[in-house]
Amino acid sequence: MKAYLLIDFGSTYTKLTAVDIENEEILATAKDITTVDSDIMVGFNKAYEKLLEQLNGKDVEFVNKLACSSAAGGLKMIAVGLVPELTAEAAKRAALGAGARVLKVYSFELTLKEIEEIKNSNLDIILLAGGTDGGNKDCIIHNANMLARAGVKLPIVVAGNKVAEDEIIRIFDEAGMYYRVTENVMPRLNHLNVEPAREEIRKIFMNKIVEAKGMKSAESFISGILMPTPAAVLKAARVLSEGSDKEEGIGDLVVVDIGGATTDIHSLADGEPTKVGVDLRGLEEPFAKRTVEGDLGMRYSALSLWEAAGTRKVQKYLQDKSFNVEENCKYRSENIRMVPQTEEEIKFDEAMAKVATDMAMERHVGIVETVYTPMGNVYTQTGKDLMELKYLIGTGGVLVHSKNPKEILKAGTFDMNNPTYLKPQHPEYLLDKTYILSAMGLLAEELPDMAVRIMKRYLVKLS
């Protein structure tokens, strides 16, 4: 039978999914520890052997092998813009949507101190934005000059004021910089245009970054590393939400991805106000939005989760004050491969997951505020209103292995105690039980209709 092999070189595990493209079935899944520090193919080969055992001698021909990767820290970027709340924020959203971990966002004119900071950062790509089309061009040209004079040897995606493009091209050509110019991430005030920048970032990731991360040895076996893993998850979520040419989507949804280092939220919804009399303000929200919370993780970021949440919030979800919250979080941060065994360990992990879901959703969704005016109260919304969202989908180890994944996801829903946060009120709950979302994002690049049908079939409904 003809099949696709879909590979996720994750930061911790390399995960394989074999898909029968004739019968549209998942034949087998397998995983093993990612070995990027030695040879990426060592961990892959171990996972591949497990996959072949599951196939149990079936006559499978892998006609295509596609991969995504977040190994070696994934794609790390900084974003540079003009105004923090506008072009700098737009640049950040473009980078996040491309699957990057955004280490820092810089605004206004770069200083020598900031340039030195950028040079000493462990970065992969710089996204340079600034100014609406026809607006301020001095700032982005200044920043281009600063990067060129400092001899920054990183790929740069230029996505700012189009009036400044010619001068930036001259500056970068004279300095021998590696760069790509694309459309402005904010061509008009408060109007986002992030897809062109995302695509340029993906191309650079495929052509340059993969080789730099020691993954060249994988190229002889696979057809190519198409994108960072988070971008694959967002791609899967988008095609599941919107549908494809022949297959209808399921509508607005959120994916909650709880990992060892971060909690990622992907929302697929326009986020318009659902209540009458609420006015939108602030930067336009992208339909496909991703946020990454680097202080809300189950292992690497366990201590920062405790610091961000506080003891009482964790204890609220534990419903037990006998636990030493700080000690438990510290132990997990120092033992990142810990797998909970006892009831107490499982209970604490699930409380952490609820805290991560709750706080990550608070940071992702919009808020509604009351503004008092001489004409009476006015209600304004900043960000996305997800109160009428249809589906809340969970993925990540703590959810997959939980006996109560629905209870973890419920922590991310609307709470009358914090009514300003526009979280989902009555969603249906789905679980990515077999870790297929990143694989389906890869499959959707070539066979989107099939990817939608498989997700509809394999995502588990939680009752």
Salt bridges, closest charged atoms under 4 A:
ASP8 OD2 - LYS15 NZ 3.63
GLU24 OE2 - ARG453 NH2 2.71
GLU25 OE2 - ARG457 NH2 3.71
ASP32 OD2 - LYS50 NZ 2.75
GLU61 OE1 - LYS2 NZ 3.34
GLU89 OE2 - ARG93 NE 3.09
GLU109 OE1 - HIS142 ND1 3.94
GLU117 OE1 - LYS104 NZ 2.90
ASP124 OD2 - LYS213 NZ 3.43
GLU167 OE2 - ARG170 NH2 2.47
GLU174 OE2 - ARG170 NH1 3.08
GLU195 OE2 - ARG198 NH1 2.94
GLU195 OE2 - ARG238 NH1 3.30
GLU199 OE2 - ARG202 NH2 3.07
GLU200 OE2 - LYS203 NZ 3.74
GLU211 OE1 - LYS216 NZ 3.86
GLU219 OE1 - LYS216 NZ 3.25
GLU242 OE1 - ARG238 NE 3.06
GLU247 OE1 - ARG453 NH1 3.27
GLU247 OE2 - LYS456 NZ 3.28
ASP264 OD2 - ARG290 NH2 3.29
GLU284 OE1 - HIS191 ND1 3.26
GLU285 OE2 - ARG93 NH2 3.29
GLU285 OE1 - LYS289 NZ 2.96
GLU293 OE1 - ARG363 NH1 2.93
ASP295 OD1 - ARG363 NH1 2.75
ASP320 OD2 - LYS347 NZ 3.73
ASP349 OD2 - ARG299 NH2 2.80
ASP349 OD1 - ARG332 NE 2.66
ASP358 OD2 - LYS313 NZ 3.21
ASP358 OD1 - LYS423 NZ 2.80
GLU388 OE2 - LYS275 NZ 3.89
GLU407 OE2 - LYS410 NZ 3.73
GLU428 OE1 - LYS461 NZ 3.34
GLU445 OE2 - LYS235 NZ 3.55
